[in-house]
Amino acid sequence: MSQPVRREPQNREVFPNVTALLAAAIFLAGAPPLQALEPLAVNEVAPGVFVHQGRYEIFTPRNSGDTSNAGFIIGRNGVAVLDTGGSPRAGTELLAAIRARTALPVKYVINTHMHPDHVFGNVAFEGEKPVFVGHAKLPRALAARADRYLARNKELLGEAFEGTRIIAPTELVKDKLELDLGDRKLLIEAHPTAHTDNDVTVLDEKTGTMFLGDLLFATHVPALDGSIRGWLALIAKLDARTDVKLAVPGHGPSSMPWPSALAAEQRYLSKVADEVRGMIKQGKTLAEAAKTAGLSEKDAWLLFNDYHARNVSAAFAELEWE
């Protein structure tokens, strides 16, 4: 099956005035003026591929929604952003990190899935006039959850929430899409329901670096908002990929070796699935499963108490009907 290729003009005006550009982005996004525009810390995990490692925390005013990994890839003609953080502040500081390294235009903002910690920074990039890219199901998923996401995260983030609006993608990926940054092609792939029903991966074909979003958790316990069976099936499929050299998780270190990066997550999800299935066969209730299934994994993960019981409940609801 041939892959659609988006081709861009070779020449585009570059804005060298970084301060003016950032100010314009904030103004157009409707976000309040920020007292500090310190660039987010990033690691160059492969040539031209930069990743910011988010904190292993839930949203608080103190962390401004900086709780997930985000990154950018620089080509000859422009930049692609991979997730934007959990607030306009986080997005603006990610843009500052980009501007510290290049004056090339941001041509694409790619959201790996719907969760607020990956999309609430989108507004900081509106002034760049990028194409926003995501899974074909992402607009519907965001629309269905918009009121809840905005109300809940306003409480969690405080001042850092100001200016937040949900921006849905306009370039939708149903199967595969290839984007050309100039001497650098990115392969965007939409996946069946796994972590969510709107996950995409982004492969930088030049370096073999794959951004997996929350299809890959490390250190931070996985969070299930889709299908545990689908997630395990996709992990097995991804594990066989030979075109990937380096993995960038949605939560965890800035990069991980491939395919060993998948091992801990696969172990955790398999244990939850196996133990939940066993308890269903024994006639145990969901409440009983939530208290005991998968507890042997507790010491292997951060934020276990924040997400694990929900994972078990979601797995139970799915697996009791298989």
Disulfide bonds with the S-S distance in Angstrom:
none
